Amino acid sequence: MLNRRFLRTKVFQALYALEQGAGGGAAKNEKELLLGVERTYDLYVHVLQLFGEMRRLAENRIEDRKAKRMPSKEDLAPSRRFVDNPFLVKLSESRQLLEESDRRKVGWMGEKDLLTQLYKRIEASNEYVAYMAAPQTDTAADRAILVDLFTEHIAQYEGLHEHVEARSIHWLEDLDLACTMVKRTVETMGPEPGDIGLADLNTEMAEEREFVTTLYRNTVAGKEKDEQLIAERAKNWEAERIALSDMLLMRMAVTEARTFDQIPVKVTLNEYIEIAKAYSTPKSKNFINGILDKLFAEMKADGSIHKVGRGLLES
């Protein structure tokens, strides 16, 4: 579920910390790397729980209106369209989500003020008002309202950002990705009865752990050889004069091209150029592109790169 660029970036950060002598040795940094991936899933589960919290508050709001001293006709028979939204019901009653939240020890207990303010924000939104006033809804509309409310009002809520930052210094930088994962979960939910589809979470996490562990370990192991390869192709540059971030990204790219036989070479090249744009100097992308172009051509010629699947080597 985590995209590969995010995983590559996490490996890059772990390698950077290792080179700077931060966080201990290679094994300790690897442990922190894996914890970072795990924490992102903690945040994903935590944010996904907000749908259930919003439904609970909506139910309470209905009961409070009925309990008024002088309730109106609308108070006594309020619309249940939102609380009975089949996708919201599935999210709020998901046994898989409950089990994951218990296992990861994440929840919203003690955050009554934040949740109340968030619900008021949702209830006052144009999207919510239009949904509740519509003559009728269908499956597409029931799913779309949750996606819209989450994208425009939950994910953008400043109180959520402050909460996340207060809970973990690591969480804030991962919030955008966690929100993207939550949005994708809602978008891919089916209308049929059943749970929301977290059953493959452990399988996906195992694959991601294998990817980051292999990339990290092999990049560490090939340091001397790959630094020499890179320096020899960088005209007028010795290895120690190349920016640390650039060297790490090129070492990772060479390792990935050599190790993962089902990732196209072009994908690897483009991914590390994109990461360089965010984490290195303005000129780094051209420098890295030039060096890797030369290296990958030579590695293809001498058989160092071997890809499985038609067209993978050229693509």
C-alpha positions as CSV (number, residue, x, y, z in Angstrom):
1,M,0.0,0.0,0.0
2,L,2.9,2.4,0.6
3,N,4.2,3.7,-2.6
4,R,7.8,2.8,-3.6
5,R,9.0,6.4,-3.7
6,F,8.1,6.8,-0.1
7,L,10.0,3.6,0.7
8,R,13.0,4.7,-1.2
9,T,13.0,8.0,0.6
10,K,12.9,6.2,3.9
11,V,15.9,4.1,2.9
12,F,17.7,7.3,1.8
13,Q,17.0,9.0,5.1
14,A,18.3,5.9,7.0
15,L,21.5,5.8,4.9
16,Y,22.0,9.5,5.3
17,A,21.7,9.1,9.1
18,L,24.2,6.2,9.0
19,E,26.8,8.2,7.0
20,Q,26.4,11.1,9.4
21,G,26.9,8.8,12.4
22,A,23.4,9.5,13.7
23,G,21.3,6.8,15.3
24,G,24.1,4.2,15.8
25,G,25.4,1.6,13.4
26,A,23.9,-0.1,10.3
27,A,21.8,-2.5,12.3
28,K,20.3,0.1,14.5
29,N,19.5,2.4,11.6
30,E,17.8,-0.5,9.8
31,K,15.7,-1.1,12.9
32,E,14.6,2.5,12.9
33,L,13.9,2.3,9.2
34,L,11.5,-0.5,9.7
35,L,9.9,1.2,12.6
36,G,9.4,4.2,10.4
37,V,7.4,2.1,7.9
38,E,5.4,0.6,10.8
39,R,4.6,4.1,12.2
40,T,3.2,5.1,8.8
41,Y,0.7,2.2,9.0
42,D,-0.1,3.2,12.6
43,L,-1.0,6.7,11.3
44,Y,-3.1,5.3,8.5
45,V,-5.2,3.2,10.8
46,H,-5.5,6.1,13.3
47,V,-6.8,8.5,10.6
48,L,-9.1,5.8,9.1
49,Q,-10.8,5.6,12.6
50,L,-12.0,9.1,12.2
51,F,-14.9,7.9,10.0
52,G,-16.3,5.9,12.9
53,E,-15.8,8.7,15.3
54,M,-17.7,11.1,13.0
55,R,-20.6,8.6,12.7
56,R,-20.7,8.2,16.5
57,L,-21.0,12.0,16.9
58,A,-23.7,12.2,14.2
59,E,-25.7,9.5,16.1
60,N,-25.2,11.5,19.4
61,R,-26.4,14.6,17.6
62,I,-29.6,12.9,16.5
63,E,-30.3,11.7,20.0
64,D,-29.6,15.1,21.5
65,R,-32.1,16.7,19.2
66,K,-34.8,14.2,20.2
67,A,-34.1,14.9,23.8
68,K,-34.7,18.6,23.6
69,R,-37.3,20.1,26.0
70,M,-39.4,21.2,23.1
71,P,-38.2,19.2,20.0
72,S,-39.5,20.2,16.6
73,K,-40.9,17.8,14.1
74,E,-37.5,17.7,12.4
75,D,-35.8,17.0,15.7
76,L,-38.0,14.0,16.4
77,A,-37.6,12.6,12.9
78,P,-34.2,13.8,11.7
79,S,-32.6,12.5,8.5
80,R,-30.4,9.4,9.1
81,R,-28.9,9.6,5.6
82,F,-25.3,10.3,6.9
83,V,-25.3,7.8,9.8
84,D,-26.8,5.1,7.6
85,N,-24.5,5.7,4.7
86,P,-23.5,2.1,3.9
87,F,-19.8,3.0,3.4
88,L,-19.7,4.9,6.7
89,V,-21.4,2.0,8.4
90,K,-18.7,-0.4,7.1
91,L,-15.9,1.8,8.2
92,S,-17.4,2.4,11.7
93,E,-18.2,-1.3,12.2
94,S,-15.1,-2.9,10.7
95,R,-13.7,-5.7,12.8
96,Q,-10.4,-5.6,10.9
97,L,-10.0,-1.9,11.7
98,L,-10.8,-2.5,15.4
99,E,-8.3,-5.3,15.6
100,E,-5.6,-3.3,13.9
101,S,-6.2,-0.3,16.1
102,D,-6.1,-2.4,19.2
103,R,-2.9,-4.1,18.1
104,R,-1.2,-0.8,17.2
105,K,-2.6,0.9,20.3
106,V,-4.0,3.9,18.4
107,G,-7.4,5.5,19.1
108,W,-9.2,8.8,19.8
109,M,-10.0,8.5,23.5
110,G,-9.4,11.8,25.2
111,E,-9.8,13.9,22.0
112,K,-13.4,14.9,22.5
113,D,-12.8,18.6,21.7
114,L,-10.9,17.9,18.6
115,L,-13.5,15.4,17.3
116,T,-16.4,17.7,18.2
117,Q,-14.9,20.6,16.3
118,L,-14.1,18.4,13.3
119,Y,-17.7,17.1,13.2
120,K,-19.1,20.7,13.4
121,R,-16.8,21.5,10.4
122,I,-18.2,18.6,8.5
123,E,-21.9,19.3,9.4
124,A,-21.5,22.9,8.2
125,S,-19.8,22.1,5.0
126,N,-21.5,22.7,1.6
127,E,-20.9,19.1,0.6
128,Y,-22.6,17.7,3.7
129,V,-25.6,20.1,3.4
130,A,-26.1,19.2,-0.3
131,Y,-25.8,15.5,0.4
132,M,-28.4,15.7,3.2
133,A,-30.8,17.8,1.1
134,A,-30.6,15.7,-2.1
135,P,-33.9,14.1,-3.1
136,Q,-32.2,10.7,-3.2
137,T,-28.7,9.2,-3.3
138,D,-27.1,6.2,-4.9
139,T,-24.0,4.1,-4.3
140,A,-21.7,6.6,-6.2
141,A,-23.1,9.5,-4.1
142,D,-22.7,7.6,-0.8
143,R,-19.1,6.9,-1.5
144,A,-18.3,10.3,-3.0
145,I,-19.5,12.3,0.0
146,L,-17.1,10.4,2.3
147,V,-14.2,11.0,-0.2
148,D,-15.1,14.7,-0.5
149,L,-15.5,15.3,3.2
150,F,-12.3,13.5,4.0
151,T,-10.3,15.3,1.2
152,E,-11.7,18.8,1.8
153,H,-12.4,18.9,5.5
154,I,-10.8,16.1,7.5
155,A,-7.4,15.9,5.8
156,Q,-7.1,19.7,5.7
157,Y,-8.2,20.3,9.3
158,E,-5.5,22.2,11.2
159,G,-6.5,20.5,14.4
160,L,-5.7,17.1,12.9
161,H,-2.3,18.3,11.9
162,E,-1.6,19.7,15.4
163,H,-2.8,16.4,17.0
164,V,-0.5,14.4,14.7
165,E,2.5,16.6,15.4
166,A,1.9,16.3,19.1
167,R,1.6,12.6,19.0
168,S,4.8,11.9,17.1
169,I,7.5,14.0,15.4
170,H,7.6,11.3,12.8
171,W,3.9,11.3,12.0
172,L,3.6,14.9,10.6
173,E,5.9,14.2,7.6
174,D,3.9,11.1,6.8
175,L,0.4,12.6,7.2
176,D,0.0,13.3,3.4
177,L,0.8,9.7,2.5
178,A,-1.4,8.3,5.3
179,C,-4.3,10.5,4.0
180,T,-3.7,9.3,0.5
181,M,-3.9,5.7,1.7
182,V,-7.2,6.5,3.6
183,K,-8.7,8.1,0.5
184,R,-7.7,5.1,-1.7
185,T,-9.3,2.8,0.9
186,V,-12.6,4.6,0.7
187,E,-12.5,4.9,-3.1
188,T,-12.0,1.2,-3.6
189,M,-14.6,0.0,-1.1
190,G,-17.4,-2.0,-2.5
191,P,-21.1,-1.6,-1.6
192,E,-21.6,-5.2,-0.8
193,P,-21.9,-6.4,2.9
194,G,-18.6,-7.3,4.6
195,D,-15.5,-5.8,6.0
196,I,-13.5,-3.0,4.4
197,G,-10.6,-5.0,3.0
198,L,-7.7,-4.7,5.4
199,A,-7.1,-8.4,5.3
200,D,-4.0,-8.1,3.0
201,L,-2.4,-5.4,5.2
202,N,0.1,-7.8,6.8
203,T,1.0,-9.3,3.4
204,E,1.6,-5.8,1.9
205,M,3.7,-4.8,4.9
206,A,5.9,-8.0,4.6
207,E,6.6,-7.1,0.9
208,E,7.4,-3.5,1.8
209,R,9.7,-4.6,4.7
210,E,11.5,-7.0,2.3
211,F,12.0,-4.2,-0.3
212,V,13.4,-1.6,2.2
213,T,15.6,-4.2,4.0
214,T,17.1,-5.5,0.8
215,L,17.7,-2.1,-0.7
216,Y,19.2,-0.8,2.5
217,R,21.5,-3.7,3.2
218,N,22.7,-4.1,-0.4
219,T,23.4,-0.4,-0.6
220,V,25.5,-0.5,2.6
221,A,27.3,-3.7,1.5
222,G,28.2,-2.2,-2.0
223,K,29.4,1.1,-0.7
224,E,33.2,1.0,-1.7
225,K,32.6,-0.7,-5.0
226,D,29.7,1.6,-6.1
227,E,31.4,4.8,-4.9
228,Q,34.4,3.9,-7.1
229,L,32.2,3.1,-10.1
230,I,30.4,6.5,-9.7
231,A,33.6,8.5,-9.1
232,E,35.2,7.0,-12.2
233,R,32.4,8.3,-14.3
234,A,32.1,11.7,-12.7
235,K,34.7,13.8,-14.7
236,N,37.0,15.8,-12.4
237,W,35.1,14.6,-9.3
238,E,36.6,12.4,-6.6
239,A,34.1,10.4,-4.5
240,E,34.6,12.5,-1.4
241,R,33.8,15.7,-3.4
242,I,30.4,14.5,-4.6
243,A,27.6,15.7,-2.4
244,L,26.6,13.1,0.2
245,S,23.0,13.1,-0.9
246,D,23.9,12.7,-4.6
247,M,26.3,9.9,-3.8
248,L,23.7,8.1,-1.7
249,L,21.0,8.4,-4.3
250,M,23.2,7.1,-7.0
251,R,24.4,4.2,-4.9
252,M,20.8,3.3,-4.2
253,A,19.9,3.5,-7.8
254,V,22.8,1.3,-8.9
255,T,21.9,-1.2,-6.1
256,E,18.2,-1.2,-7.1
257,A,19.0,-1.7,-10.8
258,R,21.3,-4.6,-9.9
259,T,19.1,-6.2,-7.3
260,F,15.4,-6.0,-8.3
261,D,14.9,-7.8,-11.5
262,Q,11.3,-6.8,-12.0
263,I,11.7,-3.0,-11.7
264,P,12.3,-1.4,-15.1
265,V,15.6,0.5,-15.4
266,K,13.8,3.7,-16.5
267,V,11.6,3.6,-13.5
268,T,14.6,3.4,-11.2
269,L,16.3,6.3,-13.0
270,N,13.2,8.5,-12.9
271,E,12.5,7.8,-9.2
272,Y,15.9,8.8,-7.9
273,I,15.9,11.9,-10.0
274,E,12.6,12.9,-8.5
275,I,13.9,12.2,-5.0
276,A,17.0,14.3,-5.8
277,K,14.7,17.3,-6.6
278,A,13.3,17.2,-3.1
279,Y,16.5,16.3,-1.1
280,S,19.5,17.6,-3.0
281,T,20.8,20.6,-4.8
282,P,19.1,22.3,-7.8
283,K,21.8,20.9,-10.2
284,S,21.7,17.4,-8.7
285,K,19.1,16.0,-11.0
286,N,21.1,16.7,-14.1
287,F,24.3,15.4,-12.5
288,I,22.7,12.2,-11.2
289,N,20.9,11.6,-14.6
290,G,24.2,11.9,-16.5
291,I,26.1,9.6,-14.2
292,L,23.4,6.9,-14.0
293,D,22.8,7.0,-17.8
294,K,26.4,6.1,-18.3
295,L,26.4,3.5,-15.6
296,F,23.2,1.8,-16.6
297,A,24.3,1.5,-20.2
298,E,27.6,-0.2,-19.1
299,M,25.8,-2.4,-16.6
300,K,23.4,-3.6,-19.3
301,A,26.3,-4.3,-21.6
302,D,28.3,-6.3,-19.1
303,G,25.3,-8.2,-17.7
304,S,25.3,-6.6,-14.3
305,I,21.7,-5.7,-14.8
306,H,19.4,-8.6,-15.5
307,K,15.6,-8.0,-15.8
308,V,12.9,-10.6,-15.8
309,G,10.0,-9.9,-18.2
310,R,9.7,-8.7,-21.7
311,G,10.8,-5.1,-22.3
312,L,11.9,-4.5,-18.7
313,L,15.6,-3.9,-19.6
314,E,14.8,-1.3,-22.2
315,S,11.9,0.3,-20.4
